[in-house]
Amino acid sequence: MPGTPLSLPEREEIAVALIEDRSTSWAEIAKRIRRHPTTIMREVTANGGRSRYRPAIAERRAGKERCRPRPRRLEQAGELRDRVTRELGLGRSPVAIWADLVAERTGDRVCAESIYQAVYAGVLDVKATDCLRSRRPRRRRRQTRCEPKRPGLPNIASRPNTVNDRSEPGHWEGDQIIGANNRSSMLWLTERVTRFSLGITMPEGYAGEAMLAGLACGLDQIPGHLLRSITFDQGSEWACWETIAEAYGIDVWFCDPHSPWQRGQVENLNRQWRWWFPRGIDLGAVDQAEADHAASIINGQRRRSLDYKSPAALYAAAAVQ
């Protein structure tokens, strides 16, 4: 869950992974505990590094850093606490009290949430059952949002090592950029080994049959021996994946929910595409010639990750093999 601190079991799992292989990547550890790789990197780096990381010490350190450096404002005796207690006793809501403090432009004020926390913590001379509308003696936990039920999708965790280690070309990642008012889009496919990209305009939108047509248009441009698999995120626009897999005889893989970074190559290229097609423009007005021109510039640039070779040159060499 985004925003939640690492737990002790998660820290122990990180330690186990580092004991098994000190050189294991952050992404591999993150996959084991379903966290972002950056979270793992910061956690290990802040607690001694790969060779000195200890989960118990890291847990104690995190606990100390979470401690409040000062008491809550309503825990301290004073005019503000007396006023909040008095108005709660008169039946006024925390939101109404906060609104009055804001309207009076007083420098000594607290937000409505702080008042709720103080009431439920018992630091004010008034009980929650006496002053709050709900009359609840304790606060209810927020209900977790249920994940929508999805059909079984081929998960990226099952993707073969030949795809993950980029040992053979022919494995692609797919993504799209969205135009103004979410009414238009452009589909992009990127090959993992050569970093070669294809851009396909989507003049009829990007749902259902339109996305299927756009995918087919892009995949038809790829030689058969360079079309082995494709990886998507879990967007609903890829609902046609079974048709694509059957028609082209390729494997289709999906990232974990809310984890598009797992196919990071195509995500990183978004910055380059957005230079040519900025946010807020109508992508429905972009013709295929413009998309091809942008792709030719992107593919023609030498890259450090490719030993200063260009994606276009590497893809051309792979295509004739």
N, C-alpha and C positions, 0 to 999 in steps of 0.2 A: 504494500500500500504506500503510495507516494507520501513523503513527509513524516513517516513514522521512524523513530530511531531504531537502530539495530538492536536485536535482542541477544541475550547471552547464548541461546542455542545457535543463532546465526553466526555469532562470533566464533563459537566452537567449530562450526562447519568451515569457516574461513581458515582457522588454524589447521584443521585436518587436511584441507586442500593444499596448504603450504607445506605441511610435513610430507605429504605424498610427492610433491614436486615443487621445489622452491621457485622454479622458473615458469610455473603455469601462468597463463595470461589472466588479467583481471576479468575479461569477458567469460572465461571458463568458470571462474569462481562465482561470478555474478549469476550465471545460468543455474548453478546448483542451488542457490538460495533465492532466486527470482528477484534480484536487485539490479540496479544500474551499475555498470563497471566503474564509473567515476566514484560511486559510493564506496566500493571496495577499495579502490586506490587510495582515497582519502583516509579511510579507516586504518589501513595497514601502515601507510606512510606516517600517520600521526602517532602510531603506537609501536615504534621501533623498527619498522621495515619488515621485509620478508623473513629475515633470519631471526629476528628478536620479537616477533609478534606473539603476545600471550593474551588469550581471550578474557581471563579473569581480571588482569590488570587493565585491559581496555574497557571492560565493563565498569570497574570502579572509577576510572578516569571520566567516563561518560556521565556517570551518576553525579560526580562532583561538579562537572560543568553544567549540569541541568539544574543545580540548586539555584534558587532565587538569590541574587546578591543583596536584596533588601526586603523587608516585610511588605506585604500588600498595603496599599494606602488606607484601606478601610479597616485594617487591623490596628492602626494607630489612633489613639484618642485624639479628638480634635473637633473643630466645628463642622468639617465635612461629614465625618462619621455620625455626629449627632443629628445633622440635618437629614441624612439618608435614612437613619433609623426612625426619626420622627415621621417623615413622610410615608415610609412604608407602613408604619403603624396607622396612618390615616387612610390607608387603602389605595395609595397611589402606586402605579406600576414602576418597575425599574426604568423602562423606556421613557416614561413621562418625566421621571426625576432627571434622567440624563438630558432630555430635551430642554428642560428648564435651565439646567446648568450651562448648556451651550448657548441658549438665548441670552442669558445674563452676561455672557462673555467673561465669566470668571476664570481665573487661571487655576483655581483649585477645583478640579472636577474629575470624575471617573466615568467610564463608559457603562452602558447597561449590562454588558456581560460581566464586568467586574462586580457589579451589585449582585447579580444572580449568584456568582461564585461565593461572595461573602455570606449571603443568606444561607446557602446550602452548606457552607463550611462551618456555620454556627458562630461566626466572629461578631455578629451584630446582636443587639439585645431584642431580637424579634425572630420568631420561628417561621419557617417556610409555610407551614400549614395555616398560619394566621394572616400572612400578608400577600402571598402569591395567589394568582387566580386559579392555578391548577390544584392547589391544596396538597401537593405531593410532598411527603416528608423528605424524600431524596430525589435526586435528579435521575431521569431516565437516560440510558445510553442512546446515542443516535443510532437509528436503524441503518444497517449497512445496505447499500444499494445492491440488489440482486443482479448478478450478471445475466444478461440475456442468454437463453439456452441456444447454443449453436450446434449444428450438426458436426459430427466428427470430422475434423480437418487434418490433413497430413501435417504434423508438427515439425518445426525446424529442428527439433532435437533429434529427429530420426534421419536427418539429412546425412548422406554418406561423407566420409572424411575427404573423398576426392573433390567434393564441392567446397568443404570448409577450408582446406589447405590450398585451394587454387592450383591443384596439380594438373588439371586438364581444362581446356577451354570448352565453352558450350553451355555454361550455367549462367542464367540471367537473373536479374532482379527487376521488378516492375513497380512503378509508382506513377502518380499523376500530380500535376499542379492545377490548382483551381483558379478560375477567373472571377471577374466581378460578380458579386451577389450570388456566388455559388451556382451560376447558371451555365458555365462553360468550363472546359478543362482541356488539358493536353497530356497525352500518355507518353511516358518515357521508359525505355527498356535499356538496361546496362549490363554488359557482359563482365563477369567477375575477374577474369584473368587479364584480358586486354584493356578493360575499362572503356570499351567502345560503346557508344550510346546511339539509340534510335529515338527520334521524336515523331509522334503521330498526332495530328490534329484531330479533334473530336467535335466537329461542327453540329452534330445532333445530340450533344449532351454526353453524359458518362454513366448512365444507368442501364442495366439490363442488356438489351440487344445492341445498343449503341457501343457499350464497352466491349462486348463480344466482337463486334465488327472492327473496332479499333485494334484490339489485340490480334485478331486474325491478319489485319493489314500489316502490322509490325512483324509478326512471326513469319509471314510469307516472304519477307525480305532476307531471312536468315538461312544460310545453307543448312541442309539437313544434318550434317555431321557436327555443326556448331549449335545444335538445338537439343540439349539433353534435359534441362530442367529450368524452372523459373520459380522465384520466391516472391511472395506478396506479404503485405500486412493483412490484418483481419478486417479490412474495410468491406462493407456490403457490396461495393461495386465489383468485387471479384467473385460474385456468386456463380459466374459462368465457368468456373475453373474446371469442372468435370468435363464439360464439352471440349475445352481446350486440350486437356490431358488426353482425351480419347482421340480427338481429331489429329493431333500432332505426335502422339505416342511419346509424350514427355512426362517427367515427374513434376509435380507441383507441390511446393512447400509453403507453409504459413508461419509467420512469427507468432509468439505468444501474444495474448490480448494486451493492448496498451504498450507494446514493446516494438515499435517500428524500427528502433535503433538496431535490432538484430539483423537487419539487412541494411547496414549503415552505408554501403557504397552508394546506393542510389539516393539515400537521404543526403549525403554530403554533396552530391552533385546539384542538389536543389539550388544552392547559392549561385552556381554558374547559370543555370537555366533562368533563374529570376533576374539576372542581369539583362538577359535578352527579353524576357517577358515579365515585367514587374507586377507586383500585386496590384489588384484593382483594375487591370485592363480586361477588356472583353476578348477572351481567347477564342471565341467563336468567329471573330473577325480575322484571325491569323490563318493564312493559307499554308499549304504543305511546303511550298517553296521557301517560305520564311523559316519554318521549323527545320527544314533540311539545311539551310544556310547556317543557322545557329549550331546545329549538330556538327557540321563540317568544321566550324571554327573550334568548337570544344574538342572534337576528336583529333584535330590537327596539331594541338598544342603538346609539346614535349612535357613529360611529367617526371618529377623526382621519384615517385613511387614506381615508375617503370624504367628506372635507370636512364632517365632523360630520353626515352623513346616516346613516340606518339601512339595513342590508341589506334589511330587509323592505320599506321604502318604494321603494328602487331596483329591487328584484326585481318588485314589483307594477307599477311603471311600465313595466318592460321586457316584462312578460307581456302587456300590453294593446296593445303596438305591433304 
